[in-house]
Amino acid sequence: MAVRQLSDTTINRIAAGEVIERPASVVKELVENAVDAGATRIEIVTATGGKSLLRITDNGAGMTKEDLQLAVRRHCTSKLPEDDLMDIRTMGFRGEALPSIGAISRLEITTRHASEPHAWKIEVEGGQNSEVEPAALNAGTRVEVKDIFFSVPARLKFLKSDRAEATAITEIIKRIALANPTIRFTLSGSDRRQLELPACTGDDADLARIGQILGAEFTKNAMEIEALREGVHLYGYAGLPTFHRANSQHQFFFVNGRPVRDKLLLGSLKAAYSDVLSRDRHPIVVLNIDLDPHQVDVNVHPAKADVRFRDGQLVRGLLIGALKNAFVQSGFRASTANTQSAINAIRPMGQGTGFNVHSGASAHTQQGHGEAAQNYSWQQSAYRPEESSSSVWSAADIPEAGIQETQLGLMEATAPYTASPVPSMGQDSAAVQGHQAYNLVDAPSADSRAHAHELPEDRESFPLGAARAQIHETYIVSQTKDGLVIVDQHAAHERLVYEQLKEDLAKRDVPRQMLLIPEIVDLPEDDVARLEERASELEEVGLVLERFGPGAIAVRETPSMLKRLNIKALVQDLADDFAEYDSSTRIREKLDLVAATMACHGSIRAGRRMRPEEMDNLLRDMEATPKSGQCNHGRPTWIELKLHDIERLFGRH
């Protein structure tokens, strides 16, 4: 078959397949054009998930008649000065978006430049351009895209439901809006609820826009990130390790204002959170990287979501270092969401039980302490003294002897630690036995009371307060000036031991053990060369290897901490890491994993009774230890209930 030149229409449709994947791709290209045009207001309207209609209106600079004629032709752009592909300072630059959209849909562009007396309009249908005509428009540009993929109906089969496509468009708008907080975005249509993002101004514009999209809860639980190294500026916000999600949809990266989903950045983020977050949970971040355009290549993929850094290790190291430093600066801080979760968990406990905290508290505030105590239903209590001569013990069984039933009820509620009978008031022995049994059932699991070990008054001024009790030999309760703190003793001590182990590892060389018989690992020649080049670095962390022929590596020593090590798998993983990132932290991560395991087994176990001074010392160590707000698995080590939160539970407010 003879070689022939493809028609312009076919060429455009092929190009459109690379640029336009779905309606969200159209929205991305058109909104980015509006941003490049200097728009301060951008309105997006969709129908049927963007399949039948997409309309983007902006108040940007607009185009002249001549510019409009060229804009719908392939490879025509005003954004690439002097054809320098390494000096890209705009969102678009290829000149492919509009002709690609026109090749697979019915496209109409109406635009007005400040120098023109009126607006101009052009239509493109299936790649066929109409003549430019006068039109009516106050300022800016309006682009309508109808019947996407009508000229290539096979592509329609690959689109998802209207709802899924509408959701994809929303995500695109959120990402672009995060990068441009000073622009007002409005997203509406018959297929969705309206999303309106007002423009944000002032010094906190970035944080205000983040709050609009990710919610106020994130802003309360975010750490500010700021780092600069060799001309690379990293800034933004990262969620506390205890504030996380089940997927990675809330991870936003921007390179010179361009939203990206880059493997290097995502891998660096995972590495930074590796020892503070469970493997099945994902952090929430909004991070920006600004650098010289010549140091990053955004021209590696038509969608421009992937980028290539000239010095990837510089960026990776900057990102990991900045996040780890933020963890240290956050100290023992934990997510405020834990408090709300605790309140939500406590509230239902009082409903449908003998002691209804809501009704009881309400009676307390309205009628006084005595009637509140009467709301405690003894008959519905968990205790059923079948062995007693009286089937159900009640305050009514005690004859009047100068102490009212309500006073007895308050005594019982406020003094649960005693197992001795009430002083004789003439009651019969059966009632006393029932009373004794009830107190024994209600006795706490530990006997660490405030009066048993008096602590200096100023301890309550510490962030984690003064230890007052231990519950079920697992949880420490401490009192602060304006509330109380509940600490998981095992999780907290696990983090303290882990951090100490890592510090010890950093102070000395990693102990190594020599293999009686060297392990020979067969690898491709390129991988062997990469490992040989990094041999000195690997030796620093306890792995000694050398080339063994043209396609093999001999491993002679391994870190002694890594017991029962699968050497072959480790070396292969290292080779893969070097091929992708030209570096690796996998050995360090394995050492950290071993340290975490040692910390887990060497920390205070749940079920151990602690003395008050031990509990207080644990709190002080937590306050002085970085990352102590979460254990090695990402679970919170403590939660705080403010006094006003507790009062709300009892209906005082």
C-alpha positions as CSV (number, residue, x, y, z in Angstrom):
1,M,0.0,0.0,0.0
2,A,1.4,3.4,-1.0
3,V,2.3,6.0,1.6
4,R,-0.1,9.0,1.5
5,Q,-0.6,12.3,3.4
6,L,-3.4,12.2,5.9
7,S,-6.1,14.9,5.6
8,D,-6.2,17.8,8.0
9,T,-9.4,16.6,9.4
10,T,-8.0,13.1,10.2
11,I,-4.8,14.7,11.6
12,N,-6.9,16.9,13.9
13,R,-9.0,14.0,15.1
14,I,-5.9,12.0,15.9
15,A,-4.5,14.9,17.8
16,A,-7.7,15.4,19.6
17,G,-7.5,11.9,20.9
18,E,-4.3,12.8,22.7
19,V,-5.5,16.1,24.2
20,I,-9.3,15.5,24.7
21,E,-10.0,12.3,26.7
22,R,-13.4,13.3,28.2
23,P,-15.5,16.5,28.8
24,A,-13.3,17.3,31.8
25,S,-10.3,17.6,29.5
26,V,-12.2,20.3,27.5
27,V,-13.0,22.2,30.6
28,K,-9.4,22.1,31.7
29,E,-8.1,23.5,28.5
30,L,-10.7,26.2,28.2
31,V,-10.5,27.3,31.8
32,E,-6.7,27.4,31.6
33,N,-7.0,29.7,28.5
34,A,-9.2,32.0,30.6
35,V,-6.6,32.1,33.3
36,D,-3.9,32.9,30.8
37,A,-6.1,35.7,29.5
38,G,-6.1,37.4,32.9
39,A,-9.7,36.7,33.8
40,T,-11.0,37.5,37.3
41,R,-14.4,35.8,36.8
42,I,-14.9,32.4,35.1
43,E,-18.3,30.8,34.8
44,I,-18.8,27.2,33.7
45,V,-22.1,25.7,32.7
46,T,-22.6,22.0,31.9
47,A,-25.3,19.6,30.8
48,T,-25.4,15.8,30.8
49,G,-22.0,15.7,32.4
50,G,-20.6,18.0,29.6
51,K,-21.5,15.6,26.8
52,S,-24.2,17.8,25.3
53,L,-23.1,21.2,26.5
54,L,-20.0,23.0,28.0
55,R,-20.0,26.8,28.2
56,I,-17.1,28.7,29.7
57,T,-17.4,32.5,30.0
58,D,-14.7,34.8,31.3
59,N,-13.9,38.5,31.6
60,G,-10.3,38.2,30.3
61,A,-8.5,40.2,27.6
62,G,-10.4,38.5,24.7
63,M,-9.1,38.2,21.1
64,T,-9.1,40.4,18.0
65,K,-10.6,39.2,14.8
66,E,-7.2,38.2,13.4
67,D,-6.3,36.3,16.5
68,L,-9.6,34.5,16.5
69,Q,-9.1,33.3,13.0
70,L,-5.7,31.8,13.9
71,A,-6.7,30.4,17.3
72,V,-8.8,27.6,15.8
73,R,-5.9,26.5,13.5
74,R,-3.4,23.9,14.7
75,H,-0.1,25.0,16.3
76,C,-1.1,28.7,16.5
77,T,-0.4,30.2,19.9
78,S,0.5,33.5,21.5
79,K,2.1,31.9,24.6
80,L,5.4,30.6,23.4
81,P,7.8,33.5,22.8
82,E,10.7,32.8,20.5
83,D,9.8,29.1,20.3
84,D,11.6,28.4,23.6
85,L,10.0,25.2,25.0
86,M,12.0,25.6,28.2
87,D,10.6,29.0,29.0
88,I,6.9,28.2,29.6
89,R,5.2,30.7,31.9
90,T,1.6,30.1,31.0
91,M,-0.9,27.2,31.3
92,G,-1.2,26.5,27.6
93,F,1.5,26.8,24.9
94,R,1.0,24.1,22.2
95,G,-1.8,25.7,20.2
96,E,-3.6,22.3,20.0
97,A,-6.6,22.7,22.4
98,L,-9.1,24.7,20.3
99,P,-8.5,22.9,17.0
100,S,-8.7,19.5,18.8
101,I,-12.0,20.5,20.5
102,G,-13.4,21.7,17.2
103,A,-12.4,18.5,15.5
104,I,-14.6,16.3,17.7
105,S,-17.5,18.6,18.6
106,R,-19.6,21.7,17.6
107,L,-17.5,24.6,18.8
108,E,-18.6,28.3,19.0
109,I,-16.3,31.0,20.2
110,T,-17.4,34.6,20.8
111,T,-14.8,37.1,22.0
112,R,-14.2,40.8,22.3
113,H,-10.9,42.6,22.7
114,A,-10.7,46.0,24.2
115,S,-9.4,47.4,20.9
116,E,-12.3,46.2,18.9
117,P,-15.6,48.1,18.5
118,H,-17.7,44.9,18.9
119,A,-17.3,41.1,19.5
120,W,-16.5,38.5,16.8
121,K,-17.7,34.9,16.5
122,I,-16.5,31.8,14.8
123,E,-17.9,28.3,14.6
124,V,-16.1,25.0,14.1
125,E,-18.0,21.8,13.4
126,G,-16.1,18.5,13.0
127,G,-13.0,20.4,12.1
128,Q,-14.6,22.6,9.5
129,N,-14.2,26.4,10.2
130,S,-16.8,29.0,9.4
131,E,-16.1,32.6,8.6
132,V,-15.6,35.1,11.4
133,E,-18.8,37.2,12.0
134,P,-19.7,40.2,14.1
135,A,-21.4,39.3,17.4
136,A,-22.6,40.8,20.7
137,L,-20.5,40.5,23.9
138,N,-19.5,43.0,26.5
139,A,-16.0,41.8,27.1
140,G,-13.9,38.7,27.4
141,T,-14.6,35.4,25.8
142,R,-17.5,32.8,25.7
143,V,-16.8,29.3,24.4
144,E,-19.6,26.8,23.8
145,V,-18.9,23.2,23.1
146,K,-21.9,21.0,22.1
147,D,-22.2,17.3,21.3
148,I,-18.7,16.3,22.2
149,F,-17.4,13.3,20.1
150,F,-20.2,13.5,17.6
151,S,-17.7,13.1,14.8
152,V,-16.0,10.1,16.4
153,P,-19.0,8.3,18.0
154,A,-16.8,5.3,19.0
155,R,-15.3,7.6,21.7
156,L,-18.6,8.1,23.3
157,K,-18.7,4.5,24.4
158,F,-15.7,5.1,26.6
159,L,-17.3,7.9,28.5
160,K,-18.8,7.2,32.0
161,S,-22.2,8.2,33.4
162,D,-23.4,11.8,33.4
163,R,-22.8,11.9,37.1
164,A,-19.3,10.6,36.9
165,E,-18.3,13.0,34.1
166,A,-19.9,15.9,36.0
167,T,-17.8,14.9,39.1
168,A,-14.6,14.8,37.0
169,I,-15.3,18.4,35.8
170,T,-15.9,19.5,39.4
171,E,-12.5,18.1,40.4
172,I,-10.8,19.9,37.6
173,I,-12.3,23.2,38.6
174,K,-11.3,22.6,42.3
175,R,-7.7,22.0,41.3
176,I,-7.5,25.1,39.1
177,A,-9.3,27.2,41.7
178,L,-6.8,26.2,44.4
179,A,-3.9,27.5,42.2
180,N,-5.8,30.7,41.5
181,P,-7.4,32.0,44.7
182,T,-8.0,35.5,43.4
183,I,-10.3,34.3,40.6
184,R,-14.0,33.9,41.1
185,F,-15.3,30.5,39.8
186,T,-18.9,29.5,39.3
187,L,-19.9,26.0,38.2
188,S,-23.6,25.3,37.4
189,G,-25.9,23.3,35.1
190,S,-28.9,21.1,35.0
191,D,-26.7,18.1,35.9
192,R,-25.3,19.4,39.2
193,R,-25.7,21.6,42.2
194,Q,-24.1,25.0,41.8
195,L,-20.6,25.4,43.1
196,E,-19.5,29.0,43.7
197,L,-16.0,30.0,44.8
198,P,-15.8,33.7,45.5
199,A,-12.4,35.4,44.9
200,C,-10.1,35.5,47.9
201,T,-7.9,38.5,48.7
202,G,-5.4,39.5,51.3
203,D,-2.4,37.7,52.9
204,D,-4.5,34.6,53.7
205,A,-6.1,34.3,50.2
206,D,-4.5,30.8,49.7
207,L,-5.8,29.5,53.1
208,A,-9.2,31.0,52.5
209,R,-9.6,29.3,49.1
210,I,-8.4,26.0,50.7
211,G,-11.1,26.4,53.3
212,Q,-13.7,26.9,50.5
213,I,-12.7,23.6,48.8
214,L,-11.4,21.3,51.6
215,G,-13.5,22.7,54.4
216,A,-12.7,24.6,57.6
217,E,-11.7,21.3,59.3
218,F,-8.6,21.1,57.2
219,T,-7.5,24.6,58.0
220,K,-7.8,23.8,61.7
221,N,-5.6,20.7,61.3
222,A,-3.1,21.9,58.8
223,M,0.6,22.7,59.2
224,E,2.0,25.5,57.2
225,I,4.9,24.4,54.9
226,E,7.6,26.8,53.8
227,A,11.0,25.8,52.4
228,L,13.5,27.2,49.9
229,R,16.6,25.5,48.5
230,E,18.7,26.4,45.5
231,G,16.0,28.4,43.8
232,V,13.2,25.9,44.5
233,H,10.4,27.3,46.6
234,L,8.0,24.9,48.4
235,Y,5.0,26.4,50.2
236,G,1.5,25.4,51.2
237,Y,-0.3,23.4,53.8
238,A,-0.2,19.7,54.9
239,G,-2.6,18.0,57.2
240,L,-1.5,16.6,60.5
241,P,-0.8,12.8,60.4
242,T,-3.9,12.2,62.5
243,F,-6.0,14.0,59.9
244,H,-6.2,11.7,56.9
245,R,-8.5,10.1,54.3
246,A,-9.1,6.6,52.8
247,N,-7.9,7.7,49.3
248,S,-5.5,10.2,47.7
249,Q,-8.1,12.4,46.1
250,H,-7.3,15.2,48.5
251,Q,-3.6,15.6,47.5
252,F,-3.0,18.7,45.4
253,F,0.3,19.6,43.9
254,F,1.1,22.6,41.8
255,V,4.3,23.4,39.8
256,N,4.5,27.0,38.8
257,G,0.8,27.3,39.3
258,R,0.0,24.2,37.1
259,P,-1.9,21.3,38.7
260,V,0.0,18.1,38.4
261,R,-0.2,14.4,39.4
262,D,3.5,13.6,39.4
263,K,4.9,10.3,40.5
264,L,8.0,11.8,42.1
265,L,5.9,14.2,44.2
266,L,3.4,11.5,45.2
267,G,6.2,9.1,46.1
268,S,8.0,11.8,48.2
269,L,4.8,12.6,50.0
270,K,4.3,8.9,50.9
271,A,7.9,8.6,52.1
272,A,7.5,11.7,54.3
273,Y,4.4,10.3,56.0
274,S,5.7,6.7,56.1
275,D,6.4,6.4,59.8
276,V,3.5,8.6,61.0
277,L,0.6,7.2,59.0
278,S,-0.9,3.8,58.4
279,R,-0.2,2.4,54.9
280,D,-3.9,2.3,54.0
281,R,-4.5,6.0,54.9
282,H,-3.6,9.0,52.9
283,P,-2.6,12.6,54.0
284,I,-4.3,15.7,52.8
285,V,-2.0,18.3,51.3
286,V,-2.0,21.5,49.2
287,L,1.6,22.2,48.1
288,N,3.0,24.6,45.6
289,I,6.5,24.4,44.0
290,D,7.8,27.4,42.2
291,L,11.1,27.3,40.3
292,D,12.8,28.5,37.2
293,P,10.8,27.2,34.1
294,H,14.1,26.0,32.7
295,Q,14.5,23.6,35.6
296,V,11.2,21.7,34.8
297,D,9.9,20.2,31.6
298,V,6.1,20.4,31.4
299,N,6.1,19.2,27.8
300,V,6.3,15.5,28.4
301,H,2.6,14.6,28.0
302,P,-0.2,16.2,26.0
303,A,-2.4,16.4,29.2
304,K,0.5,18.3,31.0
305,A,-0.3,16.5,34.2
306,D,3.2,14.9,34.4
307,V,6.4,17.0,34.7
308,R,10.1,16.2,34.8
309,F,12.4,18.1,37.1
310,R,16.0,18.6,36.0
311,D,17.1,17.9,39.6
312,G,14.5,15.5,40.9
313,Q,16.4,14.6,44.0
314,L,16.6,18.2,45.0
315,V,12.8,18.5,44.9
316,R,12.3,15.1,46.6
317,G,14.7,16.0,49.4
318,L,13.2,19.5,49.8
319,L,9.6,18.1,50.1
320,I,10.5,15.2,52.5
321,G,12.7,17.5,54.6
322,A,10.1,20.2,54.9
323,L,7.3,17.8,55.8
324,K,9.4,16.0,58.4
325,N,10.4,19.4,59.9
326,A,6.8,20.4,60.1
327,F,6.0,17.1,62.0
328,V,8.7,18.0,64.5
329,Q,7.5,21.6,64.8
330,S,3.9,20.3,65.4
331,G,5.3,18.4,68.4
332,F,2.5,16.4,70.2
333,R,-0.3,18.2,68.3
334,A,-3.2,16.0,67.2
335,S,-6.2,16.5,65.0
336,T,-9.1,18.4,66.4
337,A,-11.4,16.1,64.5
338,N,-10.6,13.5,67.2
339,T,-12.4,15.6,69.7
340,Q,-15.6,15.8,67.6
341,S,-15.4,12.1,66.9
342,A,-15.2,11.5,70.7
343,I,-18.2,13.7,71.4
344,N,-20.2,12.0,68.6
345,A,-19.4,8.7,70.1
346,I,-20.3,9.7,73.6
347,R,-23.7,11.3,72.8
348,P,-25.6,8.1,71.9
349,M,-24.4,6.4,75.0
350,G,-26.9,8.3,77.2
351,Q,-29.8,7.5,74.9
352,G,-32.0,4.5,75.8
353,T,-30.0,3.6,79.0
354,G,-30.9,3.9,82.6
355,F,-28.8,7.1,83.0
356,N,-29.7,9.5,80.2
357,V,-27.1,12.2,80.2
358,H,-29.3,14.6,78.3
359,S,-32.5,14.2,80.4
360,G,-30.5,14.0,83.6
361,A,-28.5,17.2,82.8
362,S,-31.6,19.0,81.7
363,A,-33.2,18.1,85.1
364,H,-30.1,19.3,86.8
365,T,-30.1,22.7,85.1
366,Q,-33.9,23.2,85.6
367,Q,-34.7,21.6,89.0
368,G,-31.4,21.1,90.9
369,H,-29.0,18.4,91.9
370,G,-31.5,16.3,93.9
371,E,-34.0,15.7,91.1
372,A,-31.1,15.1,88.7
373,A,-30.0,12.3,91.0
374,Q,-33.5,10.8,91.0
375,N,-33.3,10.5,87.2
376,Y,-30.8,7.6,87.8
377,S,-32.8,4.5,87.3
378,W,-31.4,1.8,89.7
379,Q,-33.8,-0.8,88.3
380,Q,-32.3,-0.4,84.8
381,S,-28.7,-0.7,86.0
382,A,-26.5,-3.5,84.7
383,Y,-26.3,-5.0,88.2
384,R,-28.8,-7.6,89.1
385,P,-28.1,-9.0,92.6
386,E,-29.9,-12.4,92.3
387,E,-27.9,-13.8,95.2
388,S,-29.2,-11.1,97.6
389,S,-32.3,-11.6,99.7
390,S,-33.7,-8.5,98.1
391,S,-34.2,-8.9,94.3
392,V,-33.4,-5.3,93.4
393,W,-31.7,-3.0,95.8
394,S,-33.1,0.5,95.8
395,A,-32.7,3.7,97.8
396,A,-36.3,3.2,98.9
397,D,-35.2,0.1,101.0
398,I,-33.4,2.4,103.5
399,P,-35.7,3.8,106.2
400,E,-35.6,7.5,106.8
401,A,-32.7,8.3,109.2
402,G,-31.8,11.9,108.5
403,I,-30.4,11.3,105.0
404,Q,-32.6,11.9,102.1
405,E,-32.8,9.4,99.2
406,T,-31.4,12.1,96.8
407,Q,-28.4,12.7,99.1
408,L,-27.7,9.0,99.1
409,G,-27.9,8.9,95.3
410,L,-25.4,11.7,95.1
411,M,-23.1,10.0,97.5
412,E,-23.3,6.8,95.4
413,A,-22.6,8.8,92.2
414,T,-19.7,10.9,93.5
415,A,-17.9,8.3,95.7
416,P,-17.6,5.2,93.5
417,Y,-14.2,4.1,94.8
418,T,-15.4,2.8,98.2
419,A,-16.7,-0.7,98.6
420,S,-17.6,-0.3,102.3
421,P,-21.3,-0.2,103.3
422,V,-23.1,3.1,104.1
423,P,-22.9,3.9,107.8
424,S,-25.6,2.2,109.7
425,M,-28.9,3.9,109.4
426,G,-31.2,1.2,110.6
427,Q,-31.4,-0.7,107.3
428,D,-31.6,-4.5,107.2
429,S,-28.6,-6.6,106.4
430,A,-30.0,-7.6,103.0
431,A,-30.0,-4.0,101.9
432,V,-26.4,-3.6,103.1
433,Q,-25.3,-6.7,101.2
434,G,-26.9,-5.4,98.1
435,H,-25.2,-2.1,98.5
436,Q,-21.8,-3.7,99.0
437,A,-22.2,-5.9,95.9
438,Y,-23.3,-2.9,93.8
439,N,-20.2,-1.0,94.8
440,L,-17.9,-3.9,94.0
441,V,-19.4,-4.1,90.5
442,D,-19.0,-0.4,90.0
443,A,-15.4,-0.3,91.3
444,P,-13.0,1.1,88.7
445,S,-10.3,-1.0,87.1
446,A,-7.5,1.1,88.7
447,D,-7.2,3.1,91.9
448,S,-5.2,6.1,90.8
449,R,-7.1,9.0,92.3
450,A,-6.2,12.6,92.5
451,H,-5.9,12.7,96.3
452,A,-3.6,9.6,96.3
453,H,-0.7,11.5,94.8
454,E,-0.9,15.3,94.9
455,L,0.8,17.0,92.0
456,P,2.0,20.6,91.9
457,E,-0.8,22.9,90.9
458,D,1.1,24.3,87.9
459,R,1.0,20.9,86.2
460,E,-2.5,21.7,84.9
461,S,-1.0,24.6,82.9
462,F,1.0,22.1,80.8
463,P,-0.6,21.4,77.4
464,L,-1.4,17.8,78.4
465,G,-2.3,18.7,81.9
466,A,-1.8,16.8,85.2
467,A,-2.5,13.0,85.3
468,R,-5.4,12.2,87.5
469,A,-6.5,8.7,86.8
470,Q,-6.0,5.5,84.8
471,I,-9.0,3.8,83.2
472,H,-9.0,0.1,82.5
473,E,-5.2,0.0,82.8
474,T,-5.0,1.4,79.3
475,Y,-6.1,5.1,79.3
476,I,-4.7,8.0,81.2
477,V,-7.0,10.8,82.2
478,S,-5.4,14.2,82.8
479,Q,-6.8,17.5,83.9
480,T,-6.0,20.8,82.1
481,K,-7.1,24.3,83.0
482,D,-10.0,24.2,80.7
483,G,-10.8,20.5,80.1
484,L,-9.5,17.0,80.2
485,V,-7.2,14.9,78.1
486,I,-7.4,11.1,77.5
487,V,-4.2,9.4,76.5
488,D,-3.7,5.9,75.1
489,Q,-0.7,4.9,77.2
490,H,0.5,2.2,74.8
491,A,0.3,4.2,71.6
492,A,1.9,7.2,73.3
493,H,4.8,5.3,74.7
494,E,5.3,3.4,71.5
495,R,6.0,6.7,69.7
496,L,8.4,7.8,72.4
497,V,10.4,4.6,72.2
498,Y,10.4,4.6,68.4
499,E,11.8,8.2,68.2
500,Q,14.5,7.3,70.7
501,L,15.5,4.2,68.6
502,K,15.7,6.3,65.4
503,E,17.8,8.8,67.2
504,D,20.2,6.1,68.3
505,L,20.4,4.8,64.8
506,A,21.3,8.3,63.5
507,K,24.2,8.7,66.0
508,R,26.1,5.6,65.1
509,D,26.8,3.3,62.1
510,V,24.3,0.6,61.5
511,P,25.6,-2.7,62.8
512,R,26.3,-5.2,60.1
513,Q,26.5,-9.0,59.9
514,M,28.7,-10.9,57.5
515,L,27.0,-13.6,55.5
516,L,28.7,-17.0,55.7
517,I,28.0,-17.5,52.0
518,P,27.6,-14.3,49.9
519,E,24.2,-14.1,48.3
520,I,24.4,-13.9,44.5
521,V,21.6,-11.9,42.8
522,D,21.2,-12.0,39.0
523,L,20.2,-8.6,37.5
524,P,20.2,-6.8,34.2
525,E,23.5,-5.1,33.4
526,D,22.0,-1.6,33.8
527,D,20.7,-2.4,37.3
528,V,24.1,-3.9,38.3
529,A,25.8,-0.7,37.2
530,R,23.3,1.5,39.2
531,L,23.9,-0.5,42.3
532,E,27.6,-0.5,42.0
533,E,27.6,3.2,41.6
534,R,25.7,3.5,44.9
535,A,27.7,0.9,46.8
536,S,29.3,3.4,49.2
537,E,25.9,4.9,50.1
538,L,24.5,1.4,50.7
539,E,27.4,0.5,52.9
540,E,26.5,3.4,55.2
541,V,23.2,1.7,56.0
542,G,24.7,-1.7,56.5
543,L,24.4,-3.3,53.0
544,V,27.8,-4.3,51.5
545,L,27.7,-5.5,47.9
546,E,29.9,-5.7,44.9
547,R,29.7,-6.6,41.2
548,F,29.9,-10.4,40.5
549,G,30.4,-10.7,36.8
550,P,28.6,-8.9,34.1
551,G,25.0,-9.5,35.3
552,A,25.1,-10.3,39.0
553,I,25.6,-8.7,42.4
554,A,27.2,-10.4,45.4
555,V,25.8,-9.3,48.8
556,R,28.4,-9.9,51.5
557,E,27.0,-8.0,54.5
558,T,23.5,-6.9,55.6
559,P,22.2,-4.8,58.4
560,S,22.0,-6.9,61.6
561,M,18.7,-5.4,62.6
562,L,17.1,-7.0,59.5
563,K,16.5,-10.5,60.5
564,R,15.3,-13.2,58.0
565,L,15.9,-10.7,55.2
566,N,14.9,-11.6,51.7
567,I,18.1,-10.3,50.2
568,K,17.1,-11.0,46.6
569,A,13.9,-9.1,46.8
570,L,15.6,-6.2,48.6
571,V,18.3,-5.8,46.0
572,Q,15.8,-6.0,43.2
573,D,13.6,-3.3,44.8
574,L,16.7,-1.1,45.2
575,A,17.5,-1.5,41.6
576,D,14.0,-0.6,40.6
577,D,14.1,2.5,42.9
578,F,17.4,3.6,41.4
579,A,16.1,3.3,37.9
580,E,13.0,5.4,38.7
581,Y,14.3,8.0,41.2
582,D,18.0,7.6,41.0
583,S,18.0,7.1,44.8
584,S,16.3,5.0,47.4
585,T,15.1,5.2,51.0
586,R,13.9,1.6,51.1
587,I,16.7,0.3,53.4
588,R,16.1,3.2,55.8
589,E,12.4,2.5,55.6
590,K,13.1,-1.2,56.5
591,L,15.3,-0.2,59.4
592,D,12.5,2.2,60.6
593,L,10.0,-0.6,60.3
594,V,12.2,-2.8,62.5
595,A,12.6,0.0,64.9
596,A,8.8,0.5,65.0
597,T,8.3,-3.2,65.7
598,M,10.9,-3.0,68.5
599,A,9.1,0.1,69.9
600,C,5.7,-1.7,69.8
601,H,7.0,-4.6,71.8
602,G,9.1,-2.5,74.2
603,S,6.5,0.1,75.1
604,I,4.1,0.1,78.0
605,R,1.4,-2.5,77.3
606,A,-2.3,-1.9,77.6
607,G,-3.4,-3.5,80.9
608,R,-0.4,-2.4,83.0
609,R,-1.3,-0.3,86.0
610,M,0.8,2.9,86.3
611,R,1.6,5.0,89.3
612,P,0.4,8.6,89.1
613,E,4.0,9.9,88.9
614,E,4.6,7.5,86.0
615,M,1.6,8.8,84.1
616,D,2.6,12.4,84.7
617,N,6.1,11.7,83.4
618,L,4.7,10.1,80.3
619,L,2.7,13.3,79.6
620,R,5.8,15.4,80.0
621,D,7.8,13.2,77.7
622,M,5.0,13.4,75.1
623,E,5.1,17.2,75.2
624,A,8.9,17.1,74.5
625,T,8.8,14.5,71.8
626,P,8.1,15.3,68.1
627,K,5.3,13.4,66.4
628,S,3.9,12.2,69.7
629,G,0.4,13.1,68.6
630,Q,0.2,9.8,66.8
631,C,1.6,6.4,67.1
632,N,3.8,4.7,64.5
633,H,0.6,3.4,62.7
634,G,-1.0,6.9,62.4
635,R,-3.6,6.5,65.2
636,P,-4.0,9.4,67.6
637,T,-2.3,9.0,71.0
638,W,-4.6,11.5,72.8
639,I,-7.8,13.5,72.5
640,E,-8.9,16.6,74.4
641,L,-12.4,17.5,75.6
642,K,-12.8,21.1,76.5
643,L,-14.9,22.0,79.4
644,H,-17.5,23.6,77.2
645,D,-17.7,20.3,75.2
646,I,-18.3,18.3,78.3
647,E,-21.0,20.8,79.5
648,R,-22.7,20.5,76.2
649,L,-22.9,16.8,76.7
650,F,-24.8,17.3,79.9
651,G,-27.0,20.0,78.5
652,R,-25.5,22.9,80.4
653,H,-25.2,25.0,77.2
